[in-house]
């Protein structure tokens, strides 16, 4: 693909500086990888060093320092502009529509228009597949499931019985939606299984990463709100309710019956105990251990979870422990000499 500077400026709704009328852009790339024919972007703290990139065109925000040696397109959100350019220059390959002869779709299932159901997919009785949805090989959709329109399920996704998936949901390879929750009763040292009779409900525009597992509720529903994005290898326990537009980074573990508000962010390997409530707009640093209810607008870190600034001060003080121990030993020796 080849686009002129003016075409890209119009496409992004930006303003152009240092226009070079003959310059054409043939690709989009990162700062390090970009060449003279590419367009790239920079945001703080990389704006100060973006002049070292070989990119022929740079995308910057209106208040960022300019560049004199190449064209610059100014936009309000360089990251969003870069994402739009990736879609423009690297559009996904078209997927063949229809139902593969090597797939099994129950005669009792309801399948929408313009779907792609590829080889070795299984769609069980009374399942519903919405318009324009793509099911890659080895996807399993269980009985009575409802899958919305414009969804993409990558290879080896499992959606168990009675689960509900909204519109425009992306399930990355290997994730499991609606596996049994971890429910057991222990009597005289023997563990007996508690039936997991609920389901999982995913809102519109949710994305679930590779090999993430979301357990079905014991009763009622485990819920993930609209717009929430979940990374790889995350586990949500049974009866969790995750709000809208949350971010859960890799290896997060949410125990059962936890309620999370809207717009919360969980850093990698952060985790909770069960049966707690977390408010809206909370942020948890990586490896935070959340052991109690958390009010809205909290920024926490450490184990147990504490205000982020307090945790930073503790970590800074821990670095001083060795020198303090040495000073203490020296003082003990001096005190012993004085006693003599």
N, C-alpha and C positions, 0 to 999 in steps of 0.2 A: 504494500500500500504506500501511496505517496500523497502528501498533503502540503499545501502552501502555508506559510506563516499566517496569512490573512484568514485562510479557511479554519485553521486551528484556533486563532484568536476569536473568531465568530462562534465557533463551536463551544468554546469555554466561556464565552461571555466576558472576556477580559479586555485589557488594553495592552497595546504593543509598544515596546521601546526598542530603539536601535534597529529599525526595520531594514531588512536586506531583501529587496523585492525578488531577487532570483533564487533565494534560499528555499529549498524544499525539504521537508522532513519525511524520513522513510521508516522511522521506528521510535519506540519509547523505551527508556531504560533507566536503571538506577544511576546515581552519581558516579560510582566507580566503574560500572560496566559500559556507560554510554560512550558513543563515538560521535564524530562530527555530524553525521546524518540523523542523530537521535535528539529527542526532546527529553529533559529530565526535570526534576523539581528539588527544592530545598526548603526546609523549615528549621528553626532554631533547634539545636545548636550548630547545624550544618551550613547555615547561610554564610557564615564567616569564611568557610573554606570551599564553597561551591565553585569559586573561580578556578580551582584546581581540576575540576571535572573537564573532560573533553567533549561534553555534550554541546551540540551546535546551538541549542535553544534551551533557556532555563525558565521555569515557572517559579515566580516568587510572589509573596504577599505584598500589598501596597506599601507597607511601612519598612520593608526590608531594604538594605543597601543595594544599589544598582550594580550592573556590570557594564563595562564600556567595550568589551571585546566580543560581544555576541548579543543577539536579540533576547529580550526578556518579555514574557507575557505575565502581566500582573492580574492575579485573581484573588478573591477573598479567602479561598481555602485551597492552597496548593495540593494538599493530600487528596481532596475530593476530585480536583482537576486531573491529577495523575491517574486515579482510579478510572475516571471517565475515558481517558486516553487509552488505557489498557484495554478497555472494552471496545474502543474504536479500532485500534491497531491489531489487537489479538483476540478477536471475537471467537467464541467457542465454535468448534466444528458442528455442522448440522447433524442432527440425530435422525436416523430413519424412523418414520412413524409406522405404527401398526403393531400387531401382535405376532411375535415369532411363533413359528410352528413348533419350536422346541420349548415353548413356555406352557405352563398349565394355568388356565384361567377357568375357574368354576363356571358352569352354565348359570349358576345362581348369582354370580357376581355382576355388578353394574359398572360398566366401563364407559368413560366419557369420550369426547371427540378428540382426535388428533393426539392420541397417546402413543407412547413408545414402550412396549412391554417386550423386553429382550429375552434371549435364550435362557432357559432354566429358571425363569421367574415362576413363583407360585402365588396365585391369588385365590384365596379360599372362598367358601360359600358366604354369600350375603355381604361380601366386601364391596366397597364403593371406591372407584378411582376417578378423580376429577379430570376435567379437560386439560389437555396439553401436558399432562404429567409424564415423566420419564422414569421408568424402572429398569435399571441396569441389571446385568446377569446375576443370578443367584439371590435376588431379593425375595423375601417372604413377607406376604401380607396376610394376616390371619383372619379368621371368621369375624364377621360383623364389624370390621374396621371401616373407618371413613377417612379417605384421603382426599384433600382438596385439590384445587386446580393449580397448574403451573409448578408442581413440586418436582424435585429431582432426588431420587434415591439411588445412591451409588452402589457398586457391587457388594453383595453379602450383607445388606441391611436386613434386619429382622424387625417387623412391627407385629407384635402379638395381638391376640384376639381382643376385640372391642375397643381398641385404642382409636383415638381421634386425632387427625393431623390436619392443620389448617392449610391455607393457601400459601403458595410460594415458599414452602418449607424445603430446606436442603438437608438431607441426611447423608453424611459422609460415610465412606466404606466401613463396614463392620460394626456400626453402632447397633445397639439393641434397645428398642423401645417397648417397654411393657413386660420385661422379664419379671419373675416373681420377686416380691419384696422379701427381705431377710427377716422372716417372722417364725419364731419357734417358742414352744412352751417346754420348760425343763421340769420334769417330775422324776424324783428319785434318780437323778443323774442321767436320765434319758431325755433326748431332745425330740419333741414331736412337732411336726410342721403345722403352722396355722395357714389355712387356705387364703390365698391372695385373690380376692374376688373383684377388685376394682379395675381401673384402667389408667392410661396416661392420656392427657390432652395437651397437644402442642398448639399454641396460637399461631396466627399468621406471621410469616417472615422470620420464623425461627430457623437457626442453623445449628446442627449438632455435629461435632467433630468425630473423627475416626475412633472406633472402639470405645466410645462413650456408652454408658449403660444407665438407663432411666427406669427405675423399678415401678411396676404397677402398684396401685394402692391396695391395702388390705381390704378396705371398702372405700367407696367413693372414687376420687381421682387424684393422681399425681399430676400437677399442672405446671406447665412452662408458659409464661406470658408472651404475648406478641412482641416480636422484635428482639427477643433475647438470643444471644449468641454464646454457644458453649463449645469449648475447645476439645482437643483429643483427650481420651483417657480420664474423663470426668465421671463421677458416680453420684447420682441423685437417688436417695432412699425413698421408700414407699411413703405416700401421702405428703410429700413435699409440695409446697406451693411457691414457685419462683415468679416474681413479678415481671413486668414488661421492661424491655430494653436493658436487661442486665448483661454483664459480661462475666463468664466463668472461664478462667484460664486453665491450662493443662494440670491434671492431677488433683483438681479440687474434689473434695468429698463432703457432701451435705448429708448428714444423718437423717433418719426418718422423722416425719412430722414436723419439719422446720418450715416456717413461713418467712419468705424474703420479700421485701418491698420492691418498688420500681427503681430502676437506674442504679442498681448496686453492682460493684465490681469486686471480684474475688481473685487475688493474685495466685500464682501457681502454688500448688500444694497447701493452700489454706483449707481449713476443715472446720466443721462444727460438731457439737454434740447434738443429740436429738431434742425435739420438743421445745424449741426456742423460737422467738420472734425477732426478726431483724427489720428495722425501718427502711424508709426510702433513702436513696442517695448516699448509701454507705460505701466506703472503700476499705478493703482489707489487703494489706501487703502480703507478699508471698510468705507461706508457712505460718500464717496467723492461726492460732488456735482459739476458736470462738466458743466459749463455754457458758454464755448467759445471754439473756435478751439484750438487744443492742438498739439504742434509740436512733432515729433518723439523723442523717448528716454526720455520722461518726466516721472518723478516719483512724483505723486501728492497726496495730502490728504486734508481733511477738506472741509468746505463750506463757500464761493466758493472755488473751487479747487486751491491749491497753492503748491509751492514746498514742498516736504515732510519734509525736515529739518526745514523750516520756521514754518510749522504747529507744529512740535514737540516743538520748542522753545516757541511758543505761548501757547501751552498746559502747558508747564513747568511754564511759567510766571503766568498763571491763578491760579495755585496752591498757588502762593504767595500773591494773592489779599487780602485774609482775614487778614494775618499778616500785610500787608501794611496799610490796613484800620485801624487796631488797633494802629499802630504806628502813623498814621495821627491824630487819636483822641487824643492820648497822647500828641503829639506836639501842637495841638490846645489848650488843657488844660494848658500846660506850657506857651504858648504864652499869653493866657488870664490872667494868674497869673502875668506875666511880665508887662502887660499893667496896672494892678492894682497898 
